[in-house]
Amino acid sequence: MHKEFNSLKFRFFVFKLNIYVMEKKLRRSQNKMIAGVCAGIAEYFNLDVTLVRAAYVLVSFFSAGFPGLLVYLILMLVMPLQETEN
């Protein structure tokens, strides 16, 4: 009985987790400076947009192995636009 209960709790937890993940999607934001990529990432991870933008610029500038412009362009093409609420 105890093992069945734990298994049931685990299944319910996984079910709730799957619903949460399905509802949350990575999209380009309407709060944009260029294409909304950094703002979309910030909204997805519930972070401050300014911090994400600053971190992206710093990593792009100080890292020779991180092609910042290329990654931004790819994300701009791959990430769908956020639907507007009218």
C-alpha positions as CSV (number, residue, x, y, z in Angstrom):
1,M,0.0,0.0,0.0
2,H,2.8,2.5,0.9
3,K,4.7,1.9,-2.3
4,E,1.5,2.4,-4.4
5,F,0.8,5.7,-2.6
6,N,4.4,6.9,-3.3
7,S,4.1,5.9,-6.9
8,L,0.8,7.7,-7.2
9,K,2.3,10.9,-5.7
10,F,5.2,10.7,-8.1
11,R,2.9,10.3,-11.1
12,F,0.8,13.2,-10.0
13,F,3.9,15.4,-9.6
14,V,5.2,14.4,-13.0
15,F,1.7,15.2,-14.5
16,K,1.7,18.7,-12.9
17,L,5.3,19.3,-14.0
18,N,4.4,18.3,-17.6
19,I,1.4,20.7,-17.6
20,Y,3.6,23.6,-16.3
21,V,6.3,22.9,-18.9
22,M,3.7,22.7,-21.7
23,E,2.2,26.1,-20.8
24,K,5.5,27.9,-20.7
25,K,7.1,28.5,-24.1
26,L,10.1,30.5,-25.2
27,R,9.0,33.3,-27.5
28,R,10.4,36.7,-28.6
29,S,8.9,39.4,-26.5
30,Q,7.0,42.5,-27.5
31,N,9.3,44.4,-25.0
32,K,12.1,44.6,-27.5
33,M,15.1,46.7,-28.3
34,I,16.1,45.0,-31.5
35,A,14.1,41.7,-32.0
36,G,12.9,40.8,-28.5
37,V,15.3,37.8,-28.1
38,C,16.8,38.9,-24.7
39,A,13.5,40.0,-23.4
40,G,11.9,36.7,-24.4
41,I,14.6,34.8,-22.6
42,A,14.2,37.1,-19.5
43,E,10.4,36.5,-19.4
44,Y,10.8,32.7,-19.8
45,F,13.3,32.5,-16.9
46,N,11.5,35.2,-14.9
47,L,14.6,37.5,-14.8
48,D,15.1,41.2,-15.2
49,V,15.4,42.1,-18.9
50,T,18.2,44.6,-18.3
51,L,20.3,42.0,-16.5
52,V,19.8,39.5,-19.4
53,R,20.7,42.2,-22.0
54,A,23.8,43.3,-20.0
55,A,25.0,39.7,-19.5
56,Y,24.5,39.0,-23.2
57,V,26.6,42.0,-24.2
58,L,29.3,41.3,-21.7
59,V,29.6,37.6,-22.7
60,S,29.6,38.6,-26.4
61,F,32.2,41.3,-25.9
62,F,34.7,39.5,-23.6
63,S,34.5,36.0,-25.1
64,A,36.3,35.3,-28.3
65,G,34.7,31.9,-28.6
66,F,31.1,33.2,-28.3
67,P,29.8,34.5,-31.6
68,G,27.2,36.8,-30.1
69,L,25.8,38.3,-33.3
70,L,25.4,35.0,-35.0
71,V,23.7,33.4,-32.0
72,Y,21.3,36.4,-31.7
73,L,20.4,36.2,-35.4
74,I,19.8,32.4,-35.2
75,L,17.6,32.9,-32.1
76,M,15.7,35.8,-33.9
77,L,14.9,33.4,-36.7
78,V,14.1,30.3,-34.6
79,M,12.1,31.9,-31.7
80,P,8.4,32.6,-32.6
81,L,6.8,35.9,-31.9
82,Q,4.7,36.3,-28.7
83,E,1.0,36.6,-29.4
84,T,-0.5,40.0,-28.6
85,E,-3.5,40.2,-26.4
86,N,-6.2,42.3,-27.9
